[in-house]
Amino acid sequence: MKRKTTKKELRGLFTTIICVGYCNLQSLLVDIDPAYYLTRPEGWAADAYILDCNTIIVTGYAPFGNISPEYDLQRKYDLWARRVIGDGLHIDTENKLEKLAALRADFVRECLLADVLTKKEREIIKDNLSAFIVNFGVPRLVRADYGRGLFVYMGDSENSIHFAYDINYLNGWLYGAVQAVNRTRDFVMRGEKNELF
């Protein structure tokens, strides 16, 4: 049962608060219940869904948060979730629950990516990042303490898999990673020996 709360309390409990418009993620959140709700003078304002000990999604008529993902990103993940659930909003298999949980984790990682990169940087790597995500999943980027560099991590690993000196270098690396994996798949599909790997 959800409990009434305040913005101040949620800010004290969670470090990542993702702000989402009303019904923008209804398919992605269909299998979990909100833990909190907020009100305003007009009545109900928003519901808050706990994703992990640091992260919540706040959605409603008057949501709030420290990360506001673009509508296109919200729409993309909700459409993917709709495909997972199929017709209607009934979750009937454990496989679907696992896929929805994985989609939510990817959504959070992409929201955090958008928080790390500027709009111009996101535009530069948009195409190669999308292809990378399809092939490998959503990377986690962390700014270096110096210069314009970015460390690339996968999943919850503490070890970075790559260091990019700047956004253009990262863009080239994303492109190369996708080309390499697809070339390997082509060799395997044709049954040829791949001398590169």
MODELLER restraints for C-alpha pairs under 7 A, 6 or more apart:
rsr = mdl.restraints
at = mdl.atoms
rsr.add(forms.Gaussian(group=physical.xy_distance, feature=features.Distance(at['CA:1:A'], at['CA:35:A']), mean=6.80, stdev=0.5))
rsr.add(forms.Gaussian(group=physical.xy_distance, feature=features.Distance(at['CA:2:A'], at['CA:34:A']), mean=5.91, stdev=0.5))
rsr.add(forms.Gaussian(group=physical.xy_distance, feature=features.Distance(at['CA:2:A'], at['CA:35:A']), mean=4.43, stdev=0.5))
rsr.add(forms.Gaussian(group=physical.xy_distance, feature=features.Distance(at['CA:2:A'], at['CA:36:A']), mean=4.69, stdev=0.5))
rsr.add(forms.Gaussian(group=physical.xy_distance, feature=features.Distance(at['CA:2:A'], at['CA:37:A']), mean=6.46, stdev=0.5))
rsr.add(forms.Gaussian(group=physical.xy_distance, feature=features.Distance(at['CA:3:A'], at['CA:35:A']), mean=6.30, stdev=0.5))
rsr.add(forms.Gaussian(group=physical.xy_distance, feature=features.Distance(at['CA:3:A'], at['CA:36:A']), mean=4.61, stdev=0.5))
rsr.add(forms.Gaussian(group=physical.xy_distance, feature=features.Distance(at['CA:3:A'], at['CA:37:A']), mean=6.10, stdev=0.5))
rsr.add(forms.Gaussian(group=physical.xy_distance, feature=features.Distance(at['CA:4:A'], at['CA:36:A']), mean=5.59, stdev=0.5))
rsr.add(forms.Gaussian(group=physical.xy_distance, feature=features.Distance(at['CA:4:A'], at['CA:37:A']), mean=4.95, stdev=0.5))
rsr.add(forms.Gaussian(group=physical.xy_distance, feature=features.Distance(at['CA:4:A'], at['CA:38:A']), mean=5.86, stdev=0.5))
rsr.add(forms.Gaussian(group=physical.xy_distance, feature=features.Distance(at['CA:5:A'], at['CA:36:A']), mean=6.15, stdev=0.5))
rsr.add(forms.Gaussian(group=physical.xy_distance, feature=features.Distance(at['CA:5:A'], at['CA:37:A']), mean=6.07, stdev=0.5))
rsr.add(forms.Gaussian(group=physical.xy_distance, feature=features.Distance(at['CA:5:A'], at['CA:38:A']), mean=5.63, stdev=0.5))
rsr.add(forms.Gaussian(group=physical.xy_distance, feature=features.Distance(at['CA:6:A'], at['CA:38:A']), mean=6.06, stdev=0.5))
rsr.add(forms.Gaussian(group=physical.xy_distance, feature=features.Distance(at['CA:14:A'], at['CA:54:A']), mean=4.73, stdev=0.5))
rsr.add(forms.Gaussian(group=physical.xy_distance, feature=features.Distance(at['CA:14:A'], at['CA:55:A']), mean=5.81, stdev=0.5))
rsr.add(forms.Gaussian(group=physical.xy_distance, feature=features.Distance(at['CA:14:A'], at['CA:56:A']), mean=6.99, stdev=0.5))
rsr.add(forms.Gaussian(group=physical.xy_distance, feature=features.Distance(at['CA:15:A'], at['CA:54:A']), mean=5.35, stdev=0.5))
rsr.add(forms.Gaussian(group=physical.xy_distance, feature=features.Distance(at['CA:15:A'], at['CA:55:A']), mean=6.46, stdev=0.5))
rsr.add(forms.Gaussian(group=physical.xy_distance, feature=features.Distance(at['CA:16:A'], at['CA:54:A']), mean=5.94, stdev=0.5))
rsr.add(forms.Gaussian(group=physical.xy_distance, feature=features.Distance(at['CA:16:A'], at['CA:55:A']), mean=4.68, stdev=0.5))
rsr.add(forms.Gaussian(group=physical.xy_distance, feature=features.Distance(at['CA:16:A'], at['CA:56:A']), mean=6.48, stdev=0.5))
rsr.add(forms.Gaussian(group=physical.xy_distance, feature=features.Distance(at['CA:16:A'], at['CA:66:A']), mean=6.73, stdev=0.5))
rsr.add(forms.Gaussian(group=physical.xy_distance, feature=features.Distance(at['CA:17:A'], at['CA:55:A']), mean=5.93, stdev=0.5))
rsr.add(forms.Gaussian(group=physical.xy_distance, feature=features.Distance(at['CA:17:A'], at['CA:56:A']), mean=5.16, stdev=0.5))
rsr.add(forms.Gaussian(group=physical.xy_distance, feature=features.Distance(at['CA:17:A'], at['CA:57:A']), mean=5.89, stdev=0.5))
rsr.add(forms.Gaussian(group=physical.xy_distance, feature=features.Distance(at['CA:17:A'], at['CA:58:A']), mean=6.88, stdev=0.5))
rsr.add(forms.Gaussian(group=physical.xy_distance, feature=features.Distance(at['CA:17:A'], at['CA:65:A']), mean=4.60, stdev=0.5))
rsr.add(forms.Gaussian(group=physical.xy_distance, feature=features.Distance(at['CA:17:A'], at['CA:66:A']), mean=5.48, stdev=0.5))
rsr.add(forms.Gaussian(group=physical.xy_distance, feature=features.Distance(at['CA:17:A'], at['CA:67:A']), mean=6.18, stdev=0.5))
rsr.add(forms.Gaussian(group=physical.xy_distance, feature=features.Distance(at['CA:18:A'], at['CA:56:A']), mean=6.25, stdev=0.5))
rsr.add(forms.Gaussian(group=physical.xy_distance, feature=features.Distance(at['CA:18:A'], at['CA:57:A']), mean=4.69, stdev=0.5))
rsr.add(forms.Gaussian(group=physical.xy_distance, feature=features.Distance(at['CA:18:A'], at['CA:58:A']), mean=6.04, stdev=0.5))
rsr.add(forms.Gaussian(group=physical.xy_distance, feature=features.Distance(at['CA:18:A'], at['CA:65:A']), mean=5.19, stdev=0.5))
rsr.add(forms.Gaussian(group=physical.xy_distance, feature=features.Distance(at['CA:18:A'], at['CA:66:A']), mean=6.40, stdev=0.5))
rsr.add(forms.Gaussian(group=physical.xy_distance, feature=features.Distance(at['CA:18:A'], at['CA:67:A']), mean=4.85, stdev=0.5))
rsr.add(forms.Gaussian(group=physical.xy_distance, feature=features.Distance(at['CA:18:A'], at['CA:68:A']), mean=5.92, stdev=0.5))
rsr.add(forms.Gaussian(group=physical.xy_distance, feature=features.Distance(at['CA:19:A'], at['CA:57:A']), mean=6.16, stdev=0.5))
rsr.add(forms.Gaussian(group=physical.xy_distance, feature=features.Distance(at['CA:19:A'], at['CA:58:A']), mean=5.17, stdev=0.5))
rsr.add(forms.Gaussian(group=physical.xy_distance, feature=features.Distance(at['CA:19:A'], at['CA:59:A']), mean=6.21, stdev=0.5))
rsr.add(forms.Gaussian(group=physical.xy_distance, feature=features.Distance(at['CA:19:A'], at['CA:63:A']), mean=5.67, stdev=0.5))
rsr.add(forms.Gaussian(group=physical.xy_distance, feature=features.Distance(at['CA:19:A'], at['CA:64:A']), mean=5.03, stdev=0.5))
rsr.add(forms.Gaussian(group=physical.xy_distance, feature=features.Distance(at['CA:19:A'], at['CA:65:A']), mean=4.67, stdev=0.5))
rsr.add(forms.Gaussian(group=physical.xy_distance, feature=features.Distance(at['CA:19:A'], at['CA:67:A']), mean=6.05, stdev=0.5))
rsr.add(forms.Gaussian(group=physical.xy_distance, feature=features.Distance(at['CA:19:A'], at['CA:68:A']), mean=4.97, stdev=0.5))
rsr.add(forms.Gaussian(group=physical.xy_distance, feature=features.Distance(at['CA:20:A'], at['CA:57:A']), mean=6.96, stdev=0.5))
rsr.add(forms.Gaussian(group=physical.xy_distance, feature=features.Distance(at['CA:20:A'], at['CA:58:A']), mean=6.06, stdev=0.5))
rsr.add(forms.Gaussian(group=physical.xy_distance, feature=features.Distance(at['CA:20:A'], at['CA:59:A']), mean=4.71, stdev=0.5))
rsr.add(forms.Gaussian(group=physical.xy_distance, feature=features.Distance(at['CA:20:A'], at['CA:63:A']), mean=6.44, stdev=0.5))
rsr.add(forms.Gaussian(group=physical.xy_distance, feature=features.Distance(at['CA:20:A'], at['CA:68:A']), mean=6.72, stdev=0.5))
rsr.add(forms.Gaussian(group=physical.xy_distance, feature=features.Distance(at['CA:21:A'], at['CA:59:A']), mean=5.41, stdev=0.5))
rsr.add(forms.Gaussian(group=physical.xy_distance, feature=features.Distance(at['CA:21:A'], at['CA:60:A']), mean=5.63, stdev=0.5))
rsr.add(forms.Gaussian(group=physical.xy_distance, feature=features.Distance(at['CA:21:A'], at['CA:61:A']), mean=6.71, stdev=0.5))
rsr.add(forms.Gaussian(group=physical.xy_distance, feature=features.Distance(at['CA:21:A'], at['CA:63:A']), mean=6.69, stdev=0.5))
rsr.add(forms.Gaussian(group=physical.xy_distance, feature=features.Distance(at['CA:22:A'], at['CA:59:A']), mean=5.50, stdev=0.5))
rsr.add(forms.Gaussian(group=physical.xy_distance, feature=features.Distance(at['CA:22:A'], at['CA:60:A']), mean=4.06, stdev=0.5))
rsr.add(forms.Gaussian(group=physical.xy_distance, feature=features.Distance(at['CA:22:A'], at['CA:61:A']), mean=5.51, stdev=0.5))
rsr.add(forms.Gaussian(group=physical.xy_distance, feature=features.Distance(at['CA:24:A'], at['CA:74:A']), mean=6.39, stdev=0.5))
rsr.add(forms.Gaussian(group=physical.xy_distance, feature=features.Distance(at['CA:24:A'], at['CA:75:A']), mean=6.66, stdev=0.5))
rsr.add(forms.Gaussian(group=physical.xy_distance, feature=features.Distance(at['CA:25:A'], at['CA:74:A']), mean=6.52, stdev=0.5))
rsr.add(forms.Gaussian(group=physical.xy_distance, feature=features.Distance(at['CA:25:A'], at['CA:78:A']), mean=5.25, stdev=0.5))
rsr.add(forms.Gaussian(group=physical.xy_distance, feature=features.Distance(at['CA:27:A'], at['CA:78:A']), mean=5.50, stdev=0.5))
rsr.add(forms.Gaussian(group=physical.xy_distance, feature=features.Distance(at['CA:27:A'], at['CA:81:A']), mean=5.57, stdev=0.5))
rsr.add(forms.Gaussian(group=physical.xy_distance, feature=features.Distance(at['CA:27:A'], at['CA:82:A']), mean=5.57, stdev=0.5))
rsr.add(forms.Gaussian(group=physical.xy_distance, feature=features.Distance(at['CA:28:A'], at['CA:77:A']), mean=6.93, stdev=0.5))
rsr.add(forms.Gaussian(group=physical.xy_distance, feature=features.Distance(at['CA:28:A'], at['CA:78:A']), mean=5.27, stdev=0.5))
rsr.add(forms.Gaussian(group=physical.xy_distance, feature=features.Distance(at['CA:28:A'], at['CA:81:A']), mean=5.11, stdev=0.5))
rsr.add(forms.Gaussian(group=physical.xy_distance, feature=features.Distance(at['CA:28:A'], at['CA:100:A']), mean=6.44, stdev=0.5))
rsr.add(forms.Gaussian(group=physical.xy_distance, feature=features.Distance(at['CA:28:A'], at['CA:104:A']), mean=6.80, stdev=0.5))
rsr.add(forms.Gaussian(group=physical.xy_distance, feature=features.Distance(at['CA:33:A'], at['CA:49:A']), mean=6.75, stdev=0.5))
rsr.add(forms.Gaussian(group=physical.xy_distance, feature=features.Distance(at['CA:34:A'], at['CA:47:A']), mean=5.91, stdev=0.5))
rsr.add(forms.Gaussian(group=physical.xy_distance, feature=features.Distance(at['CA:34:A'], at['CA:48:A']), mean=5.35, stdev=0.5))
rsr.add(forms.Gaussian(group=physical.xy_distance, feature=features.Distance(at['CA:34:A'], at['CA:49:A']), mean=4.44, stdev=0.5))
rsr.add(forms.Gaussian(group=physical.xy_distance, feature=features.Distance(at['CA:35:A'], at['CA:48:A']), mean=5.99, stdev=0.5))
rsr.add(forms.Gaussian(group=physical.xy_distance, feature=features.Distance(at['CA:35:A'], at['CA:49:A']), mean=5.67, stdev=0.5))
rsr.add(forms.Gaussian(group=physical.xy_distance, feature=features.Distance(at['CA:35:A'], at['CA:50:A']), mean=6.54, stdev=0.5))
rsr.add(forms.Gaussian(group=physical.xy_distance, feature=features.Distance(at['CA:36:A'], at['CA:47:A']), mean=5.77, stdev=0.5))
rsr.add(forms.Gaussian(group=physical.xy_distance, feature=features.Distance(at['CA:36:A'], at['CA:48:A']), mean=5.04, stdev=0.5))
rsr.add(forms.Gaussian(group=physical.xy_distance, feature=features.Distance(at['CA:37:A'], at['CA:46:A']), mean=5.66, stdev=0.5))
rsr.add(forms.Gaussian(group=physical.xy_distance, feature=features.Distance(at['CA:37:A'], at['CA:47:A']), mean=4.28, stdev=0.5))
rsr.add(forms.Gaussian(group=physical.xy_distance, feature=features.Distance(at['CA:37:A'], at['CA:48:A']), mean=5.94, stdev=0.5))
rsr.add(forms.Gaussian(group=physical.xy_distance, feature=features.Distance(at['CA:38:A'], at['CA:44:A']), mean=6.33, stdev=0.5))
rsr.add(forms.Gaussian(group=physical.xy_distance, feature=features.Distance(at['CA:38:A'], at['CA:45:A']), mean=5.33, stdev=0.5))
rsr.add(forms.Gaussian(group=physical.xy_distance, feature=features.Distance(at['CA:38:A'], at['CA:46:A']), mean=5.23, stdev=0.5))
rsr.add(forms.Gaussian(group=physical.xy_distance, feature=features.Distance(at['CA:38:A'], at['CA:47:A']), mean=6.33, stdev=0.5))
rsr.add(forms.Gaussian(group=physical.xy_distance, feature=features.Distance(at['CA:39:A'], at['CA:45:A']), mean=4.58, stdev=0.5))
rsr.add(forms.Gaussian(group=physical.xy_distance, feature=features.Distance(at['CA:39:A'], at['CA:46:A']), mean=6.90, stdev=0.5))
rsr.add(forms.Gaussian(group=physical.xy_distance, feature=features.Distance(at['CA:45:A'], at['CA:60:A']), mean=5.89, stdev=0.5))
rsr.add(forms.Gaussian(group=physical.xy_distance, feature=features.Distance(at['CA:45:A'], at['CA:61:A']), mean=5.32, stdev=0.5))
rsr.add(forms.Gaussian(group=physical.xy_distance, feature=features.Distance(at['CA:45:A'], at['CA:62:A']), mean=4.91, stdev=0.5))
rsr.add(forms.Gaussian(group=physical.xy_distance, feature=features.Distance(at['CA:45:A'], at['CA:63:A']), mean=6.80, stdev=0.5))
rsr.add(forms.Gaussian(group=physical.xy_distance, feature=features.Distance(at['CA:46:A'], at['CA:58:A']), mean=6.39, stdev=0.5))
rsr.add(forms.Gaussian(group=physical.xy_distance, feature=features.Distance(at['CA:46:A'], at['CA:59:A']), mean=5.29, stdev=0.5))
rsr.add(forms.Gaussian(group=physical.xy_distance, feature=features.Distance(at['CA:46:A'], at['CA:60:A']), mean=3.98, stdev=0.5))
rsr.add(forms.Gaussian(group=physical.xy_distance, feature=features.Distance(at['CA:46:A'], at['CA:61:A']), mean=6.03, stdev=0.5))
rsr.add(forms.Gaussian(group=physical.xy_distance, feature=features.Distance(at['CA:46:A'], at['CA:62:A']), mean=5.90, stdev=0.5))
rsr.add(forms.Gaussian(group=physical.xy_distance, feature=features.Distance(at['CA:46:A'], at['CA:63:A']), mean=5.48, stdev=0.5))
rsr.add(forms.Gaussian(group=physical.xy_distance, feature=features.Distance(at['CA:47:A'], at['CA:58:A']), mean=5.65, stdev=0.5))
rsr.add(forms.Gaussian(group=physical.xy_distance, feature=features.Distance(at['CA:47:A'], at['CA:59:A']), mean=5.53, stdev=0.5))
rsr.add(forms.Gaussian(group=physical.xy_distance, feature=features.Distance(at['CA:47:A'], at['CA:60:A']), mean=6.18, stdev=0.5))
rsr.add(forms.Gaussian(group=physical.xy_distance, feature=features.Distance(at['CA:48:A'], at['CA:56:A']), mean=6.32, stdev=0.5))
rsr.add(forms.Gaussian(group=physical.xy_distance, feature=features.Distance(at['CA:48:A'], at['CA:57:A']), mean=5.58, stdev=0.5))
rsr.add(forms.Gaussian(group=physical.xy_distance, feature=features.Distance(at['CA:48:A'], at['CA:58:A']), mean=4.35, stdev=0.5))
rsr.add(forms.Gaussian(group=physical.xy_distance, feature=features.Distance(at['CA:48:A'], at['CA:59:A']), mean=6.51, stdev=0.5))
rsr.add(forms.Gaussian(group=physical.xy_distance, feature=features.Distance(at['CA:49:A'], at['CA:56:A']), mean=5.34, stdev=0.5))
rsr.add(forms.Gaussian(group=physical.xy_distance, feature=features.Distance(at['CA:49:A'], at['CA:57:A']), mean=5.17, stdev=0.5))
rsr.add(forms.Gaussian(group=physical.xy_distance, feature=features.Distance(at['CA:49:A'], at['CA:58:A']), mean=6.44, stdev=0.5))
rsr.add(forms.Gaussian(group=physical.xy_distance, feature=features.Distance(at['CA:50:A'], at['CA:56:A']), mean=4.46, stdev=0.5))
rsr.add(forms.Gaussian(group=physical.xy_distance, feature=features.Distance(at['CA:50:A'], at['CA:57:A']), mean=6.69, stdev=0.5))
rsr.add(forms.Gaussian(group=physical.xy_distance, feature=features.Distance(at['CA:58:A'], at['CA:64:A']), mean=6.45, stdev=0.5))
rsr.add(forms.Gaussian(group=physical.xy_distance, feature=features.Distance(at['CA:67:A'], at['CA:115:A']), mean=6.77, stdev=0.5))
rsr.add(forms.Gaussian(group=physical.xy_distance, feature=features.Distance(at['CA:69:A'], at['CA:111:A']), mean=5.78, stdev=0.5))
rsr.add(forms.Gaussian(group=physical.xy_distance, feature=features.Distance(at['CA:77:A'], at['CA:107:A']), mean=6.70, stdev=0.5))
rsr.add(forms.Gaussian(group=physical.xy_distance, feature=features.Distance(at['CA:81:A'], at['CA:100:A']), mean=6.31, stdev=0.5))
rsr.add(forms.Gaussian(group=physical.xy_distance, feature=features.Distance(at['CA:84:A'], at['CA:96:A']), mean=6.25, stdev=0.5))
rsr.add(forms.Gaussian(group=physical.xy_distance, feature=features.Distance(at['CA:85:A'], at['CA:91:A']), mean=6.20, stdev=0.5))
rsr.add(forms.Gaussian(group=physical.xy_distance, feature=features.Distance(at['CA:85:A'], at['CA:96:A']), mean=6.59, stdev=0.5))
rsr.add(forms.Gaussian(group=physical.xy_distance, feature=features.Distance(at['CA:106:A'], at['CA:138:A']), mean=5.92, stdev=0.5))
rsr.add(forms.Gaussian(group=physical.xy_distance, feature=features.Distance(at['CA:109:A'], at['CA:138:A']), mean=6.32, stdev=0.5))
rsr.add(forms.Gaussian(group=physical.xy_distance, feature=features.Distance(at['CA:109:A'], at['CA:140:A']), mean=6.42, stdev=0.5))
rsr.add(forms.Gaussian(group=physical.xy_distance, feature=features.Distance(at['CA:110:A'], at['CA:138:A']), mean=6.55, stdev=0.5))
rsr.add(forms.Gaussian(group=physical.xy_distance, feature=features.Distance(at['CA:113:A'], at['CA:140:A']), mean=6.58, stdev=0.5))
rsr.add(forms.Gaussian(group=physical.xy_distance, feature=features.Distance(at['CA:113:A'], at['CA:141:A']), mean=6.30, stdev=0.5))
rsr.add(forms.Gaussian(group=physical.xy_distance, feature=features.Distance(at['CA:121:A'], at['CA:167:A']), mean=6.43, stdev=0.5))
rsr.add(forms.Gaussian(group=physical.xy_distance, feature=features.Distance(at['CA:125:A'], at['CA:171:A']), mean=5.17, stdev=0.5))
rsr.add(forms.Gaussian(group=physical.xy_distance, feature=features.Distance(at['CA:128:A'], at['CA:171:A']), mean=6.48, stdev=0.5))
rsr.add(forms.Gaussian(group=physical.xy_distance, feature=features.Distance(at['CA:128:A'], at['CA:174:A']), mean=5.70, stdev=0.5))
rsr.add(forms.Gaussian(group=physical.xy_distance, feature=features.Distance(at['CA:128:A'], at['CA:175:A']), mean=5.38, stdev=0.5))
rsr.add(forms.Gaussian(group=physical.xy_distance, feature=features.Distance(at['CA:129:A'], at['CA:174:A']), mean=6.35, stdev=0.5))
rsr.add(forms.Gaussian(group=physical.xy_distance, feature=features.Distance(at['CA:131:A'], at['CA:178:A']), mean=6.71, stdev=0.5))
rsr.add(forms.Gaussian(group=physical.xy_distance, feature=features.Distance(at['CA:132:A'], at['CA:174:A']), mean=6.14, stdev=0.5))
rsr.add(forms.Gaussian(group=physical.xy_distance, feature=features.Distance(at['CA:132:A'], at['CA:178:A']), mean=5.79, stdev=0.5))
rsr.add(forms.Gaussian(group=physical.xy_distance, feature=features.Distance(at['CA:135:A'], at['CA:178:A']), mean=6.88, stdev=0.5))
rsr.add(forms.Gaussian(group=physical.xy_distance, feature=features.Distance(at['CA:139:A'], at['CA:152:A']), mean=6.47, stdev=0.5))
rsr.add(forms.Gaussian(group=physical.xy_distance, feature=features.Distance(at['CA:139:A'], at['CA:153:A']), mean=5.72, stdev=0.5))
rsr.add(forms.Gaussian(group=physical.xy_distance, feature=features.Distance(at['CA:139:A'], at['CA:154:A']), mean=4.91, stdev=0.5))
rsr.add(forms.Gaussian(group=physical.xy_distance, feature=features.Distance(at['CA:139:A'], at['CA:155:A']), mean=6.85, stdev=0.5))
rsr.add(forms.Gaussian(group=physical.xy_distance, feature=features.Distance(at['CA:140:A'], at['CA:152:A']), mean=5.84, stdev=0.5))
rsr.add(forms.Gaussian(group=physical.xy_distance, feature=features.Distance(at['CA:140:A'], at['CA:153:A']), mean=4.92, stdev=0.5))
rsr.add(forms.Gaussian(group=physical.xy_distance, feature=features.Distance(at['CA:140:A'], at['CA:154:A']), mean=5.90, stdev=0.5))
rsr.add(forms.Gaussian(group=physical.xy_distance, feature=features.Distance(at['CA:141:A'], at['CA:150:A']), mean=6.24, stdev=0.5))
rsr.add(forms.Gaussian(group=physical.xy_distance, feature=features.Distance(at['CA:141:A'], at['CA:151:A']), mean=5.66, stdev=0.5))
rsr.add(forms.Gaussian(group=physical.xy_distance, feature=features.Distance(at['CA:141:A'], at['CA:152:A']), mean=4.89, stdev=0.5))
rsr.add(forms.Gaussian(group=physical.xy_distance, feature=features.Distance(at['CA:141:A'], at['CA:153:A']), mean=6.30, stdev=0.5))
rsr.add(forms.Gaussian(group=physical.xy_distance, feature=features.Distance(at['CA:142:A'], at['CA:150:A']), mean=5.55, stdev=0.5))
rsr.add(forms.Gaussian(group=physical.xy_distance, feature=features.Distance(at['CA:142:A'], at['CA:151:A']), mean=5.15, stdev=0.5))
rsr.add(forms.Gaussian(group=physical.xy_distance, feature=features.Distance(at['CA:142:A'], at['CA:152:A']), mean=6.71, stdev=0.5))
rsr.add(forms.Gaussian(group=physical.xy_distance, feature=features.Distance(at['CA:143:A'], at['CA:149:A']), mean=6.14, stdev=0.5))
rsr.add(forms.Gaussian(group=physical.xy_distance, feature=features.Distance(at['CA:143:A'], at['CA:150:A']), mean=4.62, stdev=0.5))
rsr.add(forms.Gaussian(group=physical.xy_distance, feature=features.Distance(at['CA:143:A'], at['CA:151:A']), mean=6.34, stdev=0.5))
rsr.add(forms.Gaussian(group=physical.xy_distance, feature=features.Distance(at['CA:144:A'], at['CA:150:A']), mean=5.44, stdev=0.5))
rsr.add(forms.Gaussian(group=physical.xy_distance, feature=features.Distance(at['CA:144:A'], at['CA:151:A']), mean=6.63, stdev=0.5))
rsr.add(forms.Gaussian(group=physical.xy_distance, feature=features.Distance(at['CA:148:A'], at['CA:165:A']), mean=6.34, stdev=0.5))
rsr.add(forms.Gaussian(group=physical.xy_distance, feature=features.Distance(at['CA:148:A'], at['CA:166:A']), mean=5.23, stdev=0.5))
rsr.add(forms.Gaussian(group=physical.xy_distance, feature=features.Distance(at['CA:149:A'], at['CA:163:A']), mean=6.99, stdev=0.5))
rsr.add(forms.Gaussian(group=physical.xy_distance, feature=features.Distance(at['CA:149:A'], at['CA:164:A']), mean=5.48, stdev=0.5))
rsr.add(forms.Gaussian(group=physical.xy_distance, feature=features.Distance(at['CA:149:A'], at['CA:165:A']), mean=4.26, stdev=0.5))
rsr.add(forms.Gaussian(group=physical.xy_distance, feature=features.Distance(at['CA:149:A'], at['CA:166:A']), mean=4.95, stdev=0.5))
rsr.add(forms.Gaussian(group=physical.xy_distance, feature=features.Distance(at['CA:150:A'], at['CA:163:A']), mean=5.81, stdev=0.5))
rsr.add(forms.Gaussian(group=physical.xy_distance, feature=features.Distance(at['CA:150:A'], at['CA:164:A']), mean=5.21, stdev=0.5))
rsr.add(forms.Gaussian(group=physical.xy_distance, feature=features.Distance(at['CA:150:A'], at['CA:165:A']), mean=6.57, stdev=0.5))
rsr.add(forms.Gaussian(group=physical.xy_distance, feature=features.Distance(at['CA:150:A'], at['CA:166:A']), mean=6.83, stdev=0.5))
rsr.add(forms.Gaussian(group=physical.xy_distance, feature=features.Distance(at['CA:151:A'], at['CA:160:A']), mean=6.09, stdev=0.5))
rsr.add(forms.Gaussian(group=physical.xy_distance, feature=features.Distance(at['CA:151:A'], at['CA:162:A']), mean=5.98, stdev=0.5))
rsr.add(forms.Gaussian(group=physical.xy_distance, feature=features.Distance(at['CA:151:A'], at['CA:163:A']), mean=4.57, stdev=0.5))
rsr.add(forms.Gaussian(group=physical.xy_distance, feature=features.Distance(at['CA:151:A'], at['CA:164:A']), mean=6.40, stdev=0.5))
rsr.add(forms.Gaussian(group=physical.xy_distance, feature=features.Distance(at['CA:152:A'], at['CA:160:A']), mean=5.39, stdev=0.5))
rsr.add(forms.Gaussian(group=physical.xy_distance, feature=features.Distance(at['CA:152:A'], at['CA:161:A']), mean=5.74, stdev=0.5))
rsr.add(forms.Gaussian(group=physical.xy_distance, feature=features.Distance(at['CA:152:A'], at['CA:162:A']), mean=5.14, stdev=0.5))
rsr.add(forms.Gaussian(group=physical.xy_distance, feature=features.Distance(at['CA:152:A'], at['CA:163:A']), mean=6.12, stdev=0.5))
rsr.add(forms.Gaussian(group=physical.xy_distance, feature=features.Distance(at['CA:153:A'], at['CA:159:A']), mean=6.65, stdev=0.5))
rsr.add(forms.Gaussian(group=physical.xy_distance, feature=features.Distance(at['CA:153:A'], at['CA:160:A']), mean=4.53, stdev=0.5))
rsr.add(forms.Gaussian(group=physical.xy_distance, feature=features.Distance(at['CA:153:A'], at['CA:161:A']), mean=5.58, stdev=0.5))
rsr.add(forms.Gaussian(group=physical.xy_distance, feature=features.Distance(at['CA:164:A'], at['CA:170:A']), mean=5.08, stdev=0.5))
rsr.add(forms.Gaussian(group=physical.xy_distance, feature=features.Distance(at['CA:184:A'], at['CA:194:A']), mean=6.99, stdev=0.5))
rsr.add(forms.Gaussian(group=physical.xy_distance, feature=features.Distance(at['CA:187:A'], at['CA:193:A']), mean=6.59, stdev=0.5))
rsr.add(forms.Gaussian(group=physical.xy_distance, feature=features.Distance(at['CA:187:A'], at['CA:194:A']), mean=6.18, stdev=0.5))
